Amino acid sequence: MLEGCVPWPADLAARYRAAGWWEGLTIPEMLARSAARHPDKTALVAGDLRLAYRDLVQTSDRLACRFLDAGVRPLDRVVVQLPNGPEFVHTYFALTRIGAIPVMALRAHRHTEVRHFVRASGAAAYVIPDRLGSFDYRPMAAEVQSEFPHLRRVFVAGEPGPGQADLREMIAAPLDAAEAKARLDALRPDPAEVATMLLSGGTTSLSKLIPRTHDDYVLNARLCGRASAFGGDTVFLAILPLGHNYNLASPGMLGTFYYGGTVVLAASGDPAEVFGLVERERVTTIAAVVPLIANWLNSPVPQAHDLSSLVAIQNGGARLAPELRARLRERFGCLPQEIYGTAEGLINIVPLDAPEDMVLNSSGTPVCPDDEIKVLDDDGHEVPDGAQGELATRGPYTIHGYYDAPEKNAEAFTPDGFYRMGDIVRKQGRYVFTEGRKKDLINRGGEKISCEEVENLIFAHPKVKAVTLVAMPDPVFGEKACAFVIPKEGERLGFEELIAFLRGQNIASFKLPERLEVVAEFPLSPVGKILKRQLREAILAKMEREASGKRGV
């Protein structure tokens, strides 16, 4: 296995292989198997483009050869920061075909995060769009490349900058399919080798790298697809970033391809776009998050469309309230399906035939019988069913360590290899019920904001004496960030000034605080620890007073 990764213990690896969990398939082989079964079936729909399975495989193989010609080699890490589109799909399968390792960045990431990904992974290449909206990725890529000699190549989906390669030209370049296949088959990766690096939720200052093998990630897709009743008639609508574990393989794109279904890419989460595609493409499953679902439920658009094909609208990232689950089922005539898990491994899904109480209230059950789950108290002892504690897990698709992070691994994993998820849950048999986060994160509609990271950036402002970031409630996103700041003596700090400063630090926009409270002091514990709970209560009370004033109460 790639140096810096923690392999499964030999006894567990043998057990998982014997049980048939690890099939010995690479991710591209999984796609090729589906293509062999139904080569002419539509695999991917993106706008007016419709790609059959055969074409998807052959195009990805051509691109894989072009990556080799450009100097990308097996086990090279490649930061991929593409939006949802055919280029993302081709790039992902092309890189994994030659045994290179995609590092899954998101379109919102900027200089600070990208530098960290390149440095932490030792990336040899970086794949970007030319621009999205008002942001041009090419100067950022050039700047990062100038800092890291090991970042040899930059590939651009669009118009490349100086010294950058044209990804679309590489995809379109002709190459005999049989010749490409023969060349690539000689480079077949070991299924036990790392296939993909996902990003942790940022529980510390910056995301850690999560190495997923071909064996475990194919299993992840297979089991999540099975729990979602995927099959050849599945039409999966992808709205959220394909670089997220949820939309990539839980069950997502890879789960759909495993079972021979069709992936439809949506340009946005706008109700007209989404439900127009549901009607036109006969979509069966949508992967969504709380803000999208809340928006759809409050829109008159869905009722103007034929939604009879819908089987389930899935929700992940943050818990969907029971009331919204019930409204979703009533409004759209399909099942709400809660998905709760982690990019590090464990995925829980509410079965489509689950009892009513579990459909409306639970966060699902582990998708694999060999997923071991424990609920632990603060001393690491297992608590009885119904009691709250931290969820810990071990299984055939849960990692045993982050990439090149021994100190973090010592904190995050028990001596017997259980991953501490940092979530407070309670358990009822195999069903899990989420209760909150143990670690200091804000969950903004499924995007995790590390308080430590943002606090450190705010602290660098010349007017700031002290800062702490807390979650404040939000009816759409669940939580948003509120910054409490003590300014230096004689200084005044405004919200717009703070946001302008943070934008200058080139962080993702979802991490920006959405409220500023300037205070003279923080509530402290006897040992000097900031009592964030009191601040959360204070901002909640203030927001309630403001809301009452607006209502004239």
N, C-alpha and C positions, 0 to 999 in steps of 0.2 A: 504493500500500500504506500501511497505518496508519503514521503518523509514529512513529519509534523502532524500526521493523523494518528488517531488512536483506533486500532482494529478491535473487532469483537474478540472476546476471549475464545480460545480454540474450542472449548467444550460447548459454548453457546452457538458458535458458528456451525459446528457439526450437527447440533440439534436442529437448527433452523433449516439446514440443507436436507437433513433426513425427513423433516416434516413437509418438505416441498415448498416451503415459503420462498426460498431463493431458487429461482428457475435456471440460473446460469445464462440468462439473457442480458444482452446490453440494451440500452434504451433504443438505439436505432434498429436493433434486431426485432424488438417488440413491434415497432412501426412496420418493418419489412414483413413480418409475419401476417399482420393485418392486410397489408397490400397484396400479399400472395393469395390470401383468401378471397378478396374482392377488389381486384386492381382498378376497376372502372368506377367504383363507388366514390361519391364526393366525400373527400376528407376535410376540406377547408373551404369556407366561404368568407370572402373579405370584399365587401362592396360588390362590384360586378365580377370579380375574379372567383372562379370555382375550380378548385384543384382536385383531381382524382387521386386516390392513394398512390397509384403507380407514378403519377407526375410529381407528387410530393416527395417520394423517395428519390426519384431520379434527379430532380432539381437540387435536393439537399446533398446528394452524392457529388454532383458537379461542383457545388460550392465547397464541399469538403476538400476536393482536389485543388481547388483554387487557393484555399487557405494553406494547404501544404506547399503549393508553389510560392506563396508569399512568406514562407518561413515559419508558419505555425506548426508546432510539433506536439506529439503525444505528451500529456501531463503538463503542457503549458497552461497557465491560468489566463483566462481571457475575460476581462470585465465587459459585460454586455448590458448596455443601457439603451435599449430600443423600445419604442412604443409597440403596442399590439399591432401586428400587421404580418403579412407574408414573410417579410425580411426577418422578423424575430423567429418565426417557426423554422425557416430554412437555416438560419444561423445556429439555432439551438441544436438541431439534428446534425448539421454539418460538423460542428465542433465535437459533439459527443461521438460522432462516427470515427474520427481520427484519434480519439482518446484525449483531446484537449478538454479543459475543464471550464465551462462557463461560470462566471461569478455574477450572480444575478442582481444588478443594480436597478434602481427605479428611476423613472424619468424625472422625478422631483429632486433627486440628489444633485448636489452642486460640488464646488471645489473641495470643501472640507471633507465631505463623505467620500468622494471619488479618490482623493489622495490617500485616504485611509485604506480603501479597498485595494488600490494598486500596491501600496506599501505592504499591507498585511498579507496579501496573496502572492506577492512577487510577480505580478501579472506581466506577461510578455506582449499582450495586445489589448486593444480597447475598441469596442464597436459602438458607434453612436449614430443618431440621426444628424442631419445637417442643422436643422433648427426645429423647434416646436413652439408655436406661438411666437412670443417675442424673444425667446432665449436661443442663442446660437451656441451649440455645443462644441463647435470646431475650435474656437480660441481656448476654451477651457481644456480640451484634449491636448492642444499644443502646449499649453502651460504645464499641465501635469506631466506630459511626456518629457519636457525639458528638465524636470526635476528627478526623473527616475530613468537611468540608463537602461534598465532591464525592460522598460516598456518600448519594445522595438517598433511596433506597427499600430497605426490607427486606421480603422475601416469605417467608412461613412455611408449610411443609407441616404443618398442624396448627392448634392454637389460637394466633393471633397475639398478641403483646404490644402495649402502647400504641404507636400510630403505625405498626404493622406490618400488611402486607396478608395476606389469607388466600389462599394459593396454591390450595388445593383448591377454594375457592369460585370462583376465577378459571377453573379447569379445567372446572368443572361448568356455568358460566354459558352459557345457550343462545345460539347465533349461527348464522345461515344459512351452510351450508358454501360455497355459491357466492359469497356476499358476502365471506366471509373470504378465499377464494382470490383473488378479484379485487383486494381491498385489498392483500394480501401480494405478489402478483405484481408490483405496481407498485414494490415495494421490493427486487426481486431483487438479492442481493449479487453483486459481481464474483467469479467463481470464483478469481481470482488474489489475492483479499483474505484477510486473516486470518480464520479461522473459529473457532479454538479456541486457548486458551493452556493448555498443560500445564505441569507443574512439573518442574524438574530434580531429580536425585537428591540435591541438597543438598551438592555437592562443596565449597562454601564455607560461610560461616556460616548462610545461609538460601537456600532454593531460588530459582533464577532462573526467569524466565518464558519459555516456549518457544512462539513463535507459529507455528501450523500453518495453512496456507491450505486453502480448500476443495479446490483442485486436488490438493495433495499429500496431504491426509488421505483423500480418496476413493481415491486411488491406493494409499495405505498399506493401507486396508481391502481393496481389490480384490486386491492382490498377496498379502497374508497369507492371505486367504481361499482364493486359488488354490493356494498352497503347502500349505494344510491340506485340500485337496480338498473345499471347501465347495460346496454346491449347494442346490437347492430342498428336498432331503430332509434337510438339516442341522438338527439340534436341538441348540443350544448351551446348555450350563448355565453360568450366570454366578454365581459365588460371591464372587469378589474384587471390590473396589470398581470400579464402572463409571467412576469418575473417573480411574483408572489407564489409561495408554496401552495396556497389555497387554490389559485386559478391555474397553476401549472400542473399539479398532480394530486389534488385532494378533493374530488377526483380530477377536476379541471381538464386541461387539454390532453394530458397523457392518459388519464383514466378513460377519456372518450376514445382515443386512438387504440388503447389496449383492447377495447371491446368492439372496435370497428364502426364506431359512430361518426357523426359529423360535427365539426367545430365551426361555429359561426362567430365572427368577430364583429362586435358593435363599435361604432365610432365614438359613442358616448353613452352615458346612463340616462339621457333625456327620454322621458316617457314616449314621445312620438317615435324616436329612433328604436327604442327597445321593443315596444309592443307592435310596431310596424314589422320588425324582423320576426317576432314570434308568429305573427299571422302569415307572413310570406314564406318563411322557412319551416314552419310547423315545429317550432322549438319545443322541446320537452322539458329541459332543465335550464334554470338560470342560476348562476352563482352571484350572490349579492351581499351587501352589508347593510347595517341598520340605516344609515342616511339615505341610501337609494330606496330601500323599501318604504321608509316613511314618506319620501317624496312621491313615490308611485301611488301609495294609498291615498294621498291628498290631491291626486291629479284626476281630472275627468277623462283623460286620454285613454286609459286602458279599456274602458267600457265601450269605446268606439271600434274595438278590434276583436277578431275571433281568437279567443285564447283557449279553445277546446283541446289543443294539443298539449298544453302544459300539464306536466305530472308533478313537478316540485319547483319551488323557489327556495334555494338554499341560502342560509345566512351563516357567515363566519366573521371572525375578527373580534366581535363584541356581541354579548348576549342580546338576543331579540326578546323584548318583553312579551309575556304570555298574551296580553291584550292585542299586540300587533300580530302575533302568530295567528290568533283567532280571526282577526280582521282580514289578514292575507288570504286565509283559506276561504272565507266567505266572499271576499271581493273578487278573487281571481279563479276560484273553483279548482284550486290545486293544493297540494300539501305544503306546509312550511316544514323545511328540513334543517334543523340546527346542526352545525358542524363546529366542533371545538377541538383545537389541537395546537400543535407547535411545529415550526419548521425543523426543530431538532428531532422530530419523530412522531410520537403518539398522536393519532387522530381519533376522535370520538364522533360518531354520527348517530342521530336518532333514526332508527329503522323506519321505513315507510309504513310498516304495519305495526308500529309500536302502540301501546295503550294510549288513550286520550291524554291522560295526565302527563305522560312522558313526552308526548308530542308538544304539548303546550308549555311545559315547565323545565324539562331536563336539557342537559347539554350533550346527551347521547351516550353511547357505549363504545368501548374500544373496538376498532374494526377487525382486530386479530385475536383469536383465542389465546395466542402466546404473548399478548400484551400483558405484562405484569404491572399492576397499579397498586400503590399504597397511598394512604393519607396519613401524614406524619405531623406530630406536634413539634413544638420548638426544640425539644430535646432529641428529635429523630425517632421517637417511638410511634408505632402505628396506632391510630385511634379507631374506635369502633364505628360501624356504619351509622350515619346520621350526624356524627360529630365533625366539626370543621377542622381542617388542617391543610398543610401544603401537599399538593399532588406530586408524587414521585413515580417514575415509570422506567421500565426496561422491556425491550422487545426486539423483534427481528428487523425493524426499520427505524429504531431510535438510536442515535449516535452514542458513542462512548466517550466522546471528547470533541471540543472545538479544534479547529486547525491551528496548530502552532501556538497554543495558549495554555501551558501547563498550570499557571497560577489560577486562571479562571476555571480550569477543569477541576482543580482541587476544591473549589467552592461549589461548583454546579453539580458534581456527581458524588454519590455516596461511595464508600470503599468497595461495595459489591456491584457497582456499575449502574445504579439507578440514577436517572436524571431528575434533578429537582426543578420542577417547572416554574416555581415562584408564584403559582396561582393558589389561592385559598378555595378549597372545594369541600363538599361533603359527598358521600357515596351511599348509594342504595343498591346493594347487589353489584351489578356491573354498570349501572347507570351513574353518571357523574353530574353534579349540580355545581356550577361555578358561583363563587361568592365574592370574588375580588382578587386584587393583586397583593402579594406579599412585598414585592420590591417596589421601588419608587418610580413608577411609570404612570403616564397619563395615556389613556386609551381613547384617542380621538377618532371615532368611527372605524376602529380596527387598525389605524396607524398608531404605533407605539412611540411616545415621546419620552426620551430619557430626561428626567428632571436635572440630573447631574450635568449632562451635556449642555443644556440650555442655560442653566445657572452659571456655569463656567464662562460661557460667552458673554452673558450680561455683566458678570463681575468685571470683565475687562473694560467696561464703559468707564471713562474717567470721572463721571459724576456719581458712580455707584459705590456705596460703602459696604452694603450687604444685600443679598438677594436670596429669595427662595421661591420655587415654582410649585404651585399646587393645582389640583384639578378642580374645576368648577362645573356644575351640571349644565347640560345642554340638551334640549328636547330632541334634537336631530342627531347630533354626533355622540351623544351620551356624556362625553367629557370634553372640555376645552381647557387650555392652559391659562392660568392667571398668575402674573408675576407680582410678588410682594417685594418692594424695594425700599431700603433705607438709603437715602442719598447722603453724600458727604456734606459736611457742615457748610451752610450757605449756598448749596446747589439746589436747583429745581430741575426735575426730569419729567418730560411729557411723554405720552404714549407714542405719538408719531415719531418723536426723536429716538425713542428706544427701538422701534421697529426699523427705522432707517438704518440705525447702527447695526442691528442684527442682519438685515439684508446685505449689508456690506461684508458680513462674515461668510456669505455664500452658503447658508444652510438651507435645507429643504423648507418650503413655505409652510408645510403643515406643522412644523415645529415652532412657529412663531407664536408668542403669547397673544391672546386675544382680549386681554384686559390687563391694566396696570393699576396696582394699589400702592400708593406711596405712604409709608408709615414711619413712625419714629422709633419703633422697636418691635421685636418679634417675641411672642410668648415662648419661654424657655423652660425646659425641665430642670430639676435640681443639678443635673450634670452638664447643663448648657446646651442640650439638644433642642433644636427648633421643634416646637409642637405643631406640626403641620395639620394635625387633625383639628386643632382649634382654629387655624387659619381657614381650612375648608368650611368649617361651620360658620365662621364669620362672613365669608364671601357669600355663602348660601343665604344667610339671614339678610345680608345687604341686598342681594338680588331679589329676594322675596319682598322686601320693603319697597324697592324700586318698582317692581311689578304691581304692587298694590297701589302705589301712587299713580301709576299710569292708568289703572282701572278706576281711579277716583275713589278708592276705598279709604 
